[in-house]
Amino acid sequence: MAEAAPVVPSDELLEWPKKDKRRLLHVVYRVGDLDRTIKFYTECFGMKLLRKRDIPEEKYSNAFLGFGPEETNFVVELTYNYGVDKYDIGTGFGHFAIATQDVYKIVEDIRAKGGIITREPGPVKGGKSVIAFVKDPDGYIFELIQRGPTPEPLCQVMLRVGDLERSIKFYEKALGMKMVKKIDRPEYKYSIAMMGYAEEHETTVLELTYNYDVTEYTKGNAYAQVAISTDDVYKSAEVVNLVTKELGGKITRQPGPIPGLNTKITSFLDPDGWKTVLVDNEDFLKELHKEE
């Protein structure tokens, strides 16, 4: 007698991320002074403070900022741990990016408010895009990109990886992302892949950067993770589990509800050790409306 087939064959399971309702929800990182960062992001970048919460029993506070409501837009989740005013950003984290219609104007505004400009505005080497780079009070780098109007100005999270093809495969298979753009710059010894759920001008993308011959980076303790929505954390975790067996990485939190919050999540590391949290869509919306 033939053995019973597994409940969900792996081919069918790997189709799930492509059918799932996914978007990048937020990026989480640590800052040394919450009010200082809120002031900088609202005054220099034009972000809005969406919500703030203090958890004294756990000794930390959070603030969520972005260019639109959390129901539709990608936002930053800042974490302040009581008494910790400095973090190591490491060599692996690259930058966040903000799309703006006038890079020159925003740079002048940031300079007037005492912000640090690390690259003056101007076209990219060998291209036409106008960009600039600025540093926030904790040392996080923000790229400013000149673009027409966009529904999502908070448009990139750049992370460095040790094997670009492996990372592309991982984010396609484990997370159902599409590679929306790939650039190889042998003259500058790097390649990048933009991974996301829609075209670059409509959404936030992960910009994965490979520097020739560099396979490892330090993670530091400042940048934490990105969060992505899903309709089923259990099925999504099964997919991730399957893909990590082939490409590396590992599940760091089995799927299930967060005690006290009841929001279902699962979290994992990619082959380079970058963390992603998958959050149940309905639970996430419930959590937002509970705090209103």
C-alpha positions in Angstrom: 0.0 0.0 0.0 1.3 3.4 -1.0 2.2 5.9 1.8 -0.2 8.8 2.3 1.0 12.0 0.6 2.0 14.9 2.9 -0.9 17.3 3.8 0.5 20.1 1.6 3.0 19.0 -1.0 6.1 21.3 -1.1 5.4 22.6 -4.6 1.9 23.7 -3.6 3.3 25.1 -0.4 5.8 27.2 -2.3 2.9 28.8 -4.3 1.4 30.2 -1.1 3.6 33.4 -0.7 2.7 34.5 -4.2 -1.1 34.1 -3.5 -0.9 35.6 0.0 -1.9 39.2 0.8 1.5 40.7 1.7 3.1 44.1 2.1 6.0 45.6 4.0 4.4 47.0 7.3 7.3 48.6 9.2 11.0 48.5 9.9 12.1 48.3 13.5 15.3 49.9 14.9 16.7 51.3 18.1 17.4 54.9 19.0 19.1 56.6 21.9 16.6 59.4 22.4 13.0 59.0 21.2 12.0 62.6 21.3 15.1 63.8 19.5 14.5 61.3 16.6 10.8 62.2 16.4 11.7 65.9 16.2 14.3 65.2 13.4 12.0 63.0 11.3 8.9 65.2 11.6 10.8 68.5 11.0 13.5 67.4 8.5 11.7 64.6 6.6 8.1 65.7 7.0 7.0 62.4 8.6 4.0 62.2 10.9 4.1 60.8 14.4 1.4 58.1 14.1 1.4 56.5 17.6 3.6 56.3 20.6 3.6 53.8 23.5 5.5 53.4 26.7 5.9 50.0 28.3 7.5 50.8 31.7 7.3 47.3 33.0 9.5 46.1 30.0 11.6 49.3 30.2 11.1 50.5 26.6 9.1 53.0 24.5 8.1 52.8 20.9 7.1 55.5 18.3 5.7 54.8 14.9 6.3 57.5 12.1 5.6 57.6 8.4 4.1 59.5 5.5 0.6 57.9 5.8 -1.5 55.7 8.0 -0.2 52.3 9.1 -3.2 50.6 7.4 -1.8 51.5 4.0 1.8 52.8 4.4 5.2 51.5 5.4 6.4 53.1 8.6 9.4 53.2 10.9 9.0 51.7 14.4 11.6 53.3 16.7 12.5 51.6 19.9 14.0 53.4 22.9 15.3 51.1 25.7 15.5 52.9 29.0 19.0 54.1 29.8 20.6 53.1 26.5 21.7 56.1 24.5 24.0 54.6 21.9 24.0 51.6 19.6 26.4 50.0 17.1 24.9 50.1 13.6 27.4 47.6 12.2 28.7 47.3 8.7 25.8 45.3 7.2 23.0 47.8 7.4 23.0 50.3 4.6 20.4 53.0 4.6 16.7 53.9 4.4 15.4 55.9 1.5 12.9 58.7 1.1 11.5 59.8 -2.3 11.0 63.5 -2.7 10.1 65.8 -5.6 12.9 68.2 -4.8 16.1 66.8 -3.3 17.9 70.2 -3.3 15.2 71.9 -1.3 14.9 69.1 1.3 18.7 69.1 1.8 18.7 72.9 2.4 15.9 72.5 4.9 17.8 69.7 6.7 21.0 71.7 6.7 19.2 74.7 8.2 18.0 72.6 11.0 21.5 71.3 11.8 21.3 68.0 10.0 24.4 66.3 8.7 24.6 65.9 4.9 27.0 63.1 4.0 26.6 63.4 0.2 25.5 66.7 -1.5 22.6 66.5 -3.9 23.4 65.7 -7.5 23.1 63.0 -10.2 24.3 59.4 -9.4 27.6 58.4 -10.9 27.0 57.4 -14.5 23.2 58.1 -14.2 20.5 60.7 -14.2 18.8 60.1 -10.8 19.3 63.0 -8.4 20.1 61.8 -4.9 21.7 63.0 -1.6 22.5 61.3 1.7 21.9 62.6 5.2 22.6 61.2 8.6 20.1 61.2 11.5 21.0 61.9 15.1 21.8 58.2 15.8 24.0 57.8 12.7 21.4 56.0 10.5 21.8 57.0 6.8 18.9 58.2 4.7 19.1 58.4 1.0 17.0 61.1 -0.6 15.8 60.3 -4.1 14.2 62.8 -6.5 11.0 61.3 -7.9 7.6 62.4 -9.0 4.6 62.0 -6.6 4.4 58.5 -5.0 1.9 56.8 -2.7 4.9 55.6 -0.6 7.8 58.1 0.0 9.5 55.8 2.5 10.7 53.7 -0.4 13.8 51.6 0.5 15.6 49.6 3.2 19.1 48.8 2.1 20.9 45.7 3.5 24.2 44.2 2.5 24.3 40.5 1.7 27.1 38.0 1.0 25.7 36.2 -2.0 23.2 38.1 -4.1 21.8 35.2 -6.1 21.1 33.2 -2.9 19.4 36.3 -1.3 17.2 36.9 -4.4 16.1 33.3 -4.4 15.4 33.4 -0.7 13.2 36.5 -0.8 11.4 35.2 -3.9 10.7 31.7 -2.5 10.3 32.4 1.3 8.5 35.7 1.0 6.9 35.8 -2.4 8.7 39.0 -3.4 9.5 39.9 -7.0 12.8 41.2 -8.2 11.8 44.6 -9.5 15.2 45.7 -10.6 18.8 44.5 -10.7 21.9 46.6 -11.4 25.4 45.3 -11.8 28.2 47.9 -11.5 31.5 46.0 -12.1 33.4 49.3 -12.4 32.4 50.1 -8.7 32.5 46.4 -7.7 28.9 46.0 -6.5 25.5 44.6 -7.6 22.1 45.4 -6.2 18.7 43.8 -6.4 15.4 45.6 -5.5 12.9 43.1 -4.0 9.3 44.0 -3.3 5.6 43.3 -3.8 5.0 46.0 -6.5 7.0 48.3 -8.8 9.7 50.4 -7.2 7.8 53.7 -7.7 4.6 52.4 -6.0 5.9 50.7 -2.9 8.8 50.1 -0.4 11.5 47.7 -1.6 14.3 45.9 0.1 17.5 46.9 -1.7 20.0 44.0 -1.3 23.6 45.0 -2.0 26.4 42.7 -2.8 30.0 44.2 -2.7 32.3 42.0 -4.7 34.2 39.5 -2.5 32.6 40.6 0.7 30.6 37.7 2.2 30.1 38.7 5.8 29.1 41.9 7.7 28.7 42.8 11.3 25.0 43.2 12.4 25.6 45.5 15.3 22.7 45.9 17.8 20.9 49.0 16.3 18.9 47.7 13.3 16.3 45.0 14.3 14.0 43.8 11.5 11.3 44.4 8.9 7.7 43.3 9.4 5.6 41.9 6.6 1.8 41.1 6.6 0.4 37.6 5.9 -3.1 36.0 5.9 -1.7 32.8 7.6 1.4 32.9 9.8 1.3 29.1 10.2 1.4 28.3 6.5 4.0 31.1 5.9 6.3 29.6 8.5 6.0 26.2 6.8 7.2 27.8 3.6 10.1 29.6 5.3 11.1 26.4 7.0 11.2 24.6 3.7 13.3 27.3 2.0 15.8 27.6 4.9 16.6 23.9 4.4 17.7 24.7 0.8 19.2 28.2 1.1 20.0 28.7 4.8 18.5 30.9 7.5 16.3 29.7 10.4 13.0 30.3 12.1 13.6 32.2 15.4 10.0 32.2 16.6 7.5 29.5 15.9 4.1 30.8 14.6 1.6 31.8 17.3 0.1 34.7 19.2 2.2 37.1 21.3 1.3 36.7 24.9 -0.9 39.5 26.1 -1.3 41.0 22.6 -2.8 37.9 20.8 -1.3 39.1 17.5 -0.1 36.0 15.6 3.5 36.3 14.3 6.4 34.2 13.3 10.0 35.4 12.8 13.1 34.1 11.0 16.6 35.0 9.9 17.6 35.0 6.2 20.8 33.3 5.1 22.8 36.5 6.1 21.2 36.7 9.5 18.7 39.6 8.6 15.5 39.2 10.6 11.9 39.4 9.3 8.7 39.1 11.3 5.5 38.0 9.6 2.4 39.4 11.2 -1.2 38.3 10.8 -3.1 40.8 8.7 -6.4 40.8 10.7 -4.6 40.8 14.1 -2.4 43.8 12.9 -5.5 45.9 12.0 -7.2 44.9 15.3 -4.0 46.0 17.2 -4.0 49.4 15.4 -7.7 50.1 16.2 -7.3 49.0 19.8 -4.7 51.7 20.3 -6.8 54.5 18.8 
